[in-house]
Amino acid sequence: MEEKGMYQARLRQKGQLTLPKALRERLSLTEGDQLVFYFNEESELVLKPEITISADQAWFWTERWQKMEREAQEDIETGKLTRYSNVEEAIESLERET
């Protein structure tokens, strides 16, 4: 029944629903993904993927941290970095700078 973005599925025992493969692919869904269902203002049922971030990983997605990630990636791409043979060498270099 895939017509103009329409998909069909059958409700199974215990309320289980298998989303059609074409729909899963279109939404880039994989096993374990979270989905949200709600009714919009026109009383239509809406299904949308929900991206959940565990509390212990939330810091990584803050704007500040993402900005630092972009800066670090730019430094890597432009060769603006120093390589050390070991940790001790890196620490010595940091201590010389202070």
N, C-alpha and C positions, 0 to 999 in steps of 0.2 A: 504494500500500500504506500510505498514511498513515492509521494506525488507532491510537488511543490513544498518539500520540506516536511511532509506529514509522515509519521511513523506509527506503526500499530504494534501493540504488545498485549499479551494475555495475563491477567492477574491470576496467580497460582495460590495454592494452599498456603496459609499463614501470611497472606498479603504479599507474597514475593512477586517481583516483577522483573523480567529480563528485558533490558533495553536492547533494541535491535542493533546489530553490529554497525550498520551505517551511521546510526545516531551516536554510538559510542565513539566511532572514528571522527565524526564531525565535531564532537565536543572534546576530542582528545582525552577520553576517559579511560582509566585503567582500574583494575581491581583495587579496592580499598579507598578510592576517591570518595569524598563527601559530596552529597547533593542536597540542595535546598528546594523544597516545594512550597509555593505560596500562590494565593489568588491575587491577581492584579486588580486595578480599578474597574476593569470591564468584566470581572468575575471569571477570567480565564485562568486556568491552572498553568503556572510557570514552573519550569524545572531549570535549575542552573547549578553548575559546579560551584562548590564552596572551597576556597583555598584556606586551609587551617594551618596555623603555625604554632608549634608547641611553645609554651611559655619560656622554656629554657633556650629557644632559638630566636625569639622575637627581636633581641638586640641586633641580630645580623641584618634585619630588614628595616631598621630605622633609617631615615634619610641621611643622618650623620654618617652612619657606618657605610651605607651604600656609596656615599660621596668619597669616603676614604678608599673603598674598594676600586672605584673608577680611577682615582688618582694613582693607586698602586699599579693597576693594570696598564695605565698610560706610561708609568715609569718603566715597567717591564718591556713594553713594546718599543720604547725609545732607547732602551739600553742604559737607562739611568739607574744603575744598581751596582753593588759591589758583591763579589762572591768571596766567601771565606772557606778555608780548608776544614775548619772545625769551630766549635762553639767558643773555645778559649780565644782564638784569633779574633772572632767577632766582638767578644767582650772587651778585649784589649783595645780594639779600634774605637769602641764606644767610650771607653775610659779616657783615651787620648783626646777625644773631642770635648770632654767636659772639663 
